[in-house]
Amino acid sequence: MEHDPDGPPGRVERSSGANDTDGHSERQLANRVPPIVLAYWVIKIASTTLGETGADMFSMTLNLGYATTAIAFLGVFAVLLAGKLALGRYSSAAYWGVFTASAILGTVVSDFIDRTLGMGYAAGSAMLVALLGVVLALWYRRLGSISVERIVSAEEETFYWLAFLVANTLGTAAGDYLSDELGIGFLQSALLIGVLLAATAAARYVTRLSPVFLFWVAFVLTRPFGATFGDLLTKPADHGGLGLGTFAVSGVFAAVMGVALWREGRVVSAVRAAGAR
C-alpha cells in the first residue's frame, strides 16, 4: 500500500506487491505523528474543545488565574513533550497528551495576552499570526519542508510541536475576537468557522492550492471552532452560552477522546503487528 501524492492526506491506494505493503508499514512505524485522516480531525476538534473548557476550568472555575494556569501547563507541556521526543515513535496516548496540553496552554496564554496584558483580541491575533509565520519560516529554512505527513527526527518534531502550540494560541485569540470583540456570538462564530472549514476541505479537491498550506489553514481554523463550541456549551445563558459548566463539558469531551484514542490504538497496534511479521 502507498499514499497517493495527488489525493487527500491519508488517502491510500492498493498495490499488488507485498514489498510495497511492507514498505508502507515500515514508514508508518518510523513516523512520530499520526496520518492526517478524518479520525485525526475528529480527535483534534474534541481535544481543542477540551483545551478551551479545561483552561477555563482551571483559570476561572477553580480561580487559579491565567498566569498561574499558564505556568502550570507550561510545565505539563514541557514534561509531556520531553517524554514524547524521547519515545521516538508515534503513541496515541503520548501524542494526544502533548496535543491536549498544548491546547490548554494555548488557550490560557491567549487569554493572558488579550485580557491580563490588555493587548486585545485583534492585536493579540496579529502578533500570533506573525509568530506562527516566523516559526514556519525557520522550520522550512532549517529542514526544507513544513509538511506534517512524515516526522521522523527529534528536530522535526520539535518544530512541529512549537508550530502547533503557536497555532493553538492563535486559534483561541481569533475565536475570541469573532465571538466577543465583533459580537457575533458563540453559535454564529462556530457556524461561520464551520463554513470556512468546509470550504478549506473542498479546496483540497477543486483547486490546485498546496495541501500543506490548506492543512495549516484547517489546523488554525479548527482551534477557534473548538473554542467557540466549548464556550457555547459552558458559558452562562446571559453570556450567550448554554451554561452546562466546565467540569461536565470537560468530562464529556475527555470521554469522547478516550473512546477515539482506544479505537486509534487498536489500529496502531495492528499496523505494528503487520510490520513485525
MARDREN-930511 format. One record per residue (C-alpha): residue number from 1; x, y, z; residue in three letters. Coordinates in nm, 2 decimals, always signed. Example, Ala and Ser with C-alpha at 12.3 -4.5 7.8 and 13.67 -1.06 7.14 Angstrom:
// MARDREN-930511
PT 1 +1.23 -0.45 +0.78 ala
PT 2 +1.37 -0.11 +0.71 ser
// end
This chain:
// MARDREN-930511
PT 1 +0.00 +0.00 +0.00 met
PT 2 +0.12 +0.35 -0.06 glu
PT 3 +0.00 +0.71 -0.02 his
PT 4 -0.14 +0.88 -0.34 asp
PT 5 +0.06 +1.21 -0.36 pro
PT 6 -0.22 +1.37 -0.56 asp
PT 7 -0.50 +1.26 -0.33 gly
PT 8 -0.61 +1.39 +0.00 pro
PT 9 -0.38 +1.34 +0.30 pro
PT 10 -0.42 +0.99 +0.44 gly
PT 11 -0.56 +0.85 +0.12 arg
PT 12 -0.43 +0.51 +0.04 val
PT 13 -0.42 +0.32 -0.29 glu
PT 14 -0.39 -0.06 -0.34 arg
PT 15 -0.06 -0.20 -0.46 ser
PT 16 -0.02 -0.55 -0.59 ser
PT 17 +0.33 -0.60 -0.44 gly
PT 18 +0.40 -0.74 -0.09 ala
PT 19 +0.71 -0.53 -0.07 asn
PT 20 +0.50 -0.21 -0.11 asp
PT 21 +0.29 -0.32 +0.19 thr
PT 22 +0.60 -0.39 +0.40 asp
PT 23 +0.75 -0.06 +0.30 gly
PT 24 +0.43 +0.13 +0.40 his
PT 25 +0.42 -0.05 +0.73 ser
PT 26 +0.79 +0.04 +0.80 glu
PT 27 +0.74 +0.40 +0.70 arg
PT 28 +0.43 +0.43 +0.93 gln
PT 29 +0.63 +0.27 +1.22 leu
PT 30 +0.91 +0.52 +1.18 ala
PT 31 +0.67 +0.81 +1.18 asn
PT 32 +0.64 +1.01 +1.50 arg
PT 33 +0.30 +1.16 +1.42 val
PT 34 -0.04 +1.02 +1.31 pro
PT 35 -0.16 +1.02 +0.95 pro
PT 36 -0.39 +1.32 +0.86 ile
PT 37 -0.71 +1.14 +0.80 val
PT 38 -1.07 +1.21 +0.91 leu
PT 39 -1.02 +1.05 +1.25 ala
PT 40 -0.74 +1.29 +1.32 tyr
PT 41 -0.96 +1.59 +1.27 trp
PT 42 -1.24 +1.44 +1.49 val
PT 43 -0.99 +1.38 +1.78 ile
PT 44 -0.83 +1.72 +1.72 lys
PT 45 -1.16 +1.91 +1.75 ile
PT 46 -1.25 +1.71 +2.06 ala
PT 47 -0.91 +1.79 +2.21 ser
PT 48 -0.93 +2.16 +2.12 thr
PT 49 -1.27 +2.19 +2.28 thr
PT 50 -1.14 +2.01 +2.59 leu
PT 51 -0.85 +2.26 +2.58 gly
PT 52 -1.09 +2.55 +2.59 glu
PT 53 -1.31 +2.41 +2.87 thr
PT 54 -1.02 +2.27 +3.06 gly
PT 55 -0.83 +2.61 +3.06 ala
PT 56 -1.15 +2.79 +3.17 asp
PT 57 -1.20 +2.52 +3.44 met
PT 58 -0.85 +2.58 +3.59 phe
PT 59 -0.82 +2.96 +3.54 ser
PT 60 -1.18 +3.07 +3.61 met
PT 61 -1.39 +2.79 +3.78 thr
PT 62 -1.10 +2.70 +4.02 leu
PT 63 -0.99 +3.06 +4.02 asn
PT 64 -0.62 +2.99 +3.96 leu
PT 65 -0.59 +3.28 +3.73 gly
PT 66 -0.44 +3.30 +3.38 tyr
PT 67 -0.07 +3.34 +3.49 ala
PT 68 -0.07 +3.05 +3.74 thr
PT 69 -0.25 +2.82 +3.50 thr
PT 70 -0.02 +2.92 +3.22 ala
PT 71 +0.29 +2.84 +3.43 ile
PT 72 +0.15 +2.51 +3.55 ala
PT 73 +0.06 +2.39 +3.20 phe
PT 74 +0.38 +2.51 +3.05 leu
PT 75 +0.54 +2.27 +3.29 gly
PT 76 +0.30 +1.99 +3.20 val
PT 77 +0.35 +2.06 +2.83 phe
PT 78 +0.73 +2.06 +2.87 ala
PT 79 +0.73 +1.73 +3.06 val
PT 80 +0.50 +1.55 +2.82 leu
PT 81 +0.68 +1.69 +2.51 leu
PT 82 +1.02 +1.57 +2.65 ala
PT 83 +0.87 +1.22 +2.70 gly
PT 84 +0.72 +1.22 +2.35 lys
PT 85 +1.05 +1.32 +2.20 leu
PT 86 +1.24 +1.06 +2.39 ala
PT 87 +0.99 +0.79 +2.28 leu
PT 88 +1.10 +0.84 +1.92 gly
PT 89 +0.78 +0.70 +1.77 arg
PT 90 +0.41 +0.75 +1.75 tyr
PT 91 +0.20 +0.66 +2.05 ser
PT 92 -0.17 +0.77 +2.07 ser
PT 93 -0.16 +0.84 +2.44 ala
PT 94 +0.17 +1.03 +2.43 ala
PT 95 +0.08 +1.23 +2.11 tyr
PT 96 -0.26 +1.34 +2.22 trp
PT 97 -0.14 +1.41 +2.57 gly
PT 98 +0.10 +1.66 +2.44 val
PT 99 -0.16 +1.80 +2.20 phe
PT 100 -0.42 +1.85 +2.47 thr
PT 101 -0.16 +2.01 +2.70 ala
PT 102 -0.07 +2.25 +2.41 ser
PT 103 -0.44 +2.33 +2.36 ala
PT 104 -0.49 +2.41 +2.73 ile
PT 105 -0.17 +2.61 +2.74 leu
PT 106 -0.25 +2.79 +2.41 gly
PT 107 -0.60 +2.89 +2.55 thr
PT 108 -0.47 +3.03 +2.87 val
PT 109 -0.17 +3.21 +2.71 val
PT 110 -0.41 +3.37 +2.46 ser
PT 111 -0.64 +3.48 +2.75 asp
PT 112 -0.34 +3.62 +2.94 phe
PT 113 -0.22 +3.82 +2.64 ile
PT 114 -0.56 +3.95 +2.55 asp
PT 115 -0.71 +4.01 +2.89 arg
PT 116 -0.44 +4.04 +3.16 thr
PT 117 -0.18 +4.22 +2.94 leu
PT 118 -0.47 +4.42 +2.78 gly
PT 119 -0.35 +4.37 +2.42 met
PT 120 -0.70 +4.29 +2.29 gly
PT 121 -0.80 +4.01 +2.06 tyr
PT 122 -0.72 +4.18 +1.73 ala
PT 123 -0.36 +4.29 +1.83 ala
PT 124 -0.30 +3.95 +2.00 gly
PT 125 -0.42 +3.76 +1.69 ser
PT 126 -0.20 +3.98 +1.46 ala
PT 127 +0.11 +3.92 +1.69 met
PT 128 +0.04 +3.54 +1.69 leu
PT 129 +0.00 +3.53 +1.31 val
PT 130 +0.34 +3.69 +1.28 ala
PT 131 +0.49 +3.45 +1.53 leu
PT 132 +0.35 +3.15 +1.35 leu
PT 133 +0.49 +3.28 +1.03 gly
PT 134 +0.83 +3.31 +1.19 val
PT 135 +0.82 +2.95 +1.33 val
PT 136 +0.71 +2.80 +1.00 leu
PT 137 +0.98 +3.00 +0.81 ala
PT 138 +1.25 +2.88 +1.05 leu
PT 139 +1.12 +2.53 +1.02 trp
PT 140 +1.13 +2.55 +0.64 tyr
PT 141 +1.47 +2.71 +0.63 arg
PT 142 +1.62 +2.45 +0.86 arg
PT 143 +1.46 +2.13 +0.71 leu
PT 144 +1.33 +2.23 +0.37 gly
PT 145 +0.96 +2.14 +0.44 ser
PT 146 +0.68 +2.22 +0.68 ile
PT 147 +0.47 +1.91 +0.58 ser
PT 148 +0.33 +1.72 +0.87 val
PT 149 +0.27 +1.39 +0.69 glu
PT 150 +0.61 +1.24 +0.79 arg
PT 151 +0.80 +1.35 +1.10 ile
PT 152 +1.09 +1.11 +1.18 val
PT 153 +1.35 +1.31 +1.38 ser
PT 154 +1.35 +1.49 +1.71 ala
PT 155 +1.44 +1.82 +1.54 glu
PT 156 +1.14 +1.79 +1.30 glu
PT 157 +0.91 +1.70 +1.59 glu
PT 158 +1.03 +2.00 +1.80 thr
PT 159 +0.94 +2.24 +1.52 phe
PT 160 +0.61 +2.05 +1.47 tyr
PT 161 +0.50 +2.10 +1.83 trp
PT 162 +0.63 +2.46 +1.86 leu
PT 163 +0.42 +2.55 +1.55 ala
PT 164 +0.12 +2.36 +1.69 phe
PT 165 +0.15 +2.55 +2.02 leu
PT 166 +0.15 +2.89 +1.85 val
PT 167 -0.13 +2.78 +1.61 ala
PT 168 -0.34 +2.67 +1.91 asn
PT 169 -0.28 +3.00 +2.08 thr
PT 170 -0.37 +3.19 +1.76 leu
PT 171 -0.68 +2.99 +1.71 gly
PT 172 -0.81 +3.08 +2.06 thr
PT 173 -0.74 +3.45 +2.01 ala
PT 174 -0.91 +3.45 +1.67 ala
PT 175 -1.22 +3.27 +1.81 gly
PT 176 -1.25 +3.52 +2.10 asp
PT 177 -1.21 +3.81 +1.85 tyr
PT 178 -1.51 +3.68 +1.65 leu
PT 179 -1.74 +3.59 +1.93 ser
PT 180 -1.65 +3.86 +2.18 asp
PT 181 -1.50 +4.17 +2.02 glu
PT 182 -1.71 +4.16 +1.70 leu
PT 183 -2.01 +4.05 +1.90 gly
PT 184 -2.10 +3.77 +1.66 ile
PT 185 -2.18 +3.52 +1.95 gly
PT 186 -2.06 +3.17 +2.01 phe
PT 187 -2.31 +2.98 +1.80 leu
PT 188 -2.28 +3.21 +1.50 gln
PT 189 -1.90 +3.21 +1.53 ser
PT 190 -1.89 +2.83 +1.54 ala
PT 191 -2.12 +2.81 +1.23 leu
PT 192 -1.90 +3.07 +1.04 leu
PT 193 -1.58 +2.88 +1.12 ile
PT 194 -1.75 +2.56 +1.02 gly
PT 195 -1.83 +2.70 +0.68 val
PT 196 -1.47 +2.81 +0.64 leu
PT 197 -1.35 +2.47 +0.73 leu
PT 198 -1.58 +2.31 +0.48 ala
PT 199 -1.46 +2.55 +0.21 ala
PT 200 -1.10 +2.46 +0.30 thr
PT 201 -1.17 +2.09 +0.27 ala
PT 202 -1.34 +2.15 -0.07 ala
PT 203 -1.05 +2.35 -0.19 ala
PT 204 -0.83 +2.04 -0.15 arg
PT 205 -1.03 +1.87 -0.43 tyr
PT 206 -1.13 +2.16 -0.66 val
PT 207 -0.82 +2.39 -0.65 thr
PT 208 -0.45 +2.35 -0.71 arg
PT 209 -0.36 +2.51 -0.37 leu
PT 210 -0.08 +2.34 -0.18 ser
PT 211 -0.21 +2.06 +0.05 pro
PT 212 +0.05 +2.18 +0.31 val
PT 213 -0.10 +2.54 +0.30 phe
PT 214 -0.45 +2.40 +0.33 leu
PT 215 -0.35 +2.19 +0.62 phe
PT 216 -0.22 +2.48 +0.82 trp
PT 217 -0.54 +2.69 +0.73 val
PT 218 -0.76 +2.40 +0.85 ala
PT 219 -0.54 +2.35 +1.16 phe
PT 220 -0.57 +2.71 +1.27 val
PT 221 -0.95 +2.72 +1.19 leu
PT 222 -1.03 +2.40 +1.39 thr
PT 223 -0.89 +2.57 +1.71 arg
PT 224 -1.14 +2.86 +1.72 pro
PT 225 -1.42 +2.62 +1.61 phe
PT 226 -1.35 +2.40 +1.92 gly
PT 227 -1.30 +2.71 +2.14 ala
PT 228 -1.63 +2.88 +2.04 thr
PT 229 -1.81 +2.55 +2.06 phe
PT 230 -1.67 +2.49 +2.41 gly
PT 231 -1.77 +2.85 +2.51 asp
PT 232 -2.12 +2.79 +2.37 leu
PT 233 -2.16 +2.48 +2.59 leu
PT 234 -2.01 +2.62 +2.91 thr
PT 235 -2.08 +3.00 +2.93 lys
PT 236 -2.39 +3.11 +3.12 pro
PT 237 -2.71 +3.20 +2.93 ala
PT 238 -2.67 +3.57 +2.99 asp
PT 239 -2.33 +3.55 +2.81 his
PT 240 -2.48 +3.36 +2.51 gly
PT 241 -2.40 +3.01 +2.62 gly
PT 242 -2.59 +2.70 +2.74 leu
PT 243 -2.45 +2.71 +3.10 gly
PT 244 -2.35 +2.34 +3.11 leu
PT 245 -2.04 +2.41 +3.32 gly
PT 246 -1.67 +2.35 +3.26 thr
PT 247 -1.65 +2.03 +3.47 phe
PT 248 -1.93 +1.85 +3.30 ala
PT 249 -1.83 +1.95 +2.94 val
PT 250 -1.46 +1.88 +3.00 ser
PT 251 -1.56 +1.53 +3.13 gly
PT 252 -1.77 +1.46 +2.83 val
PT 253 -1.50 +1.56 +2.58 phe
PT 254 -1.24 +1.37 +2.78 ala
PT 255 -1.46 +1.06 +2.75 ala
PT 256 -1.50 +1.12 +2.37 val
PT 257 -1.13 +1.15 +2.33 met
PT 258 -1.08 +0.83 +2.54 gly
PT 259 -1.30 +0.63 +2.32 val
PT 260 -1.15 +0.77 +2.00 ala
PT 261 -0.79 +0.70 +2.12 leu
PT 262 -0.89 +0.35 +2.22 trp
PT 263 -1.01 +0.29 +1.87 arg
PT 264 -0.70 +0.45 +1.72 glu
PT 265 -0.47 +0.25 +1.95 gly
PT 266 -0.62 -0.07 +1.81 arg
PT 267 -0.54 +0.05 +1.45 val
PT 268 -0.18 +0.14 +1.55 val
PT 269 -0.13 -0.20 +1.72 ser
PT 270 -0.25 -0.37 +1.40 ala
PT 271 +0.00 -0.17 +1.19 val
PT 272 +0.28 -0.26 +1.43 arg
PT 273 +0.19 -0.62 +1.42 ala
PT 274 +0.18 -0.62 +1.04 ala
PT 275 +0.53 -0.45 +1.04 gly
PT 276 +0.67 -0.71 +1.28 ala
PT 277 +0.57 -1.00 +1.05 arg
// end
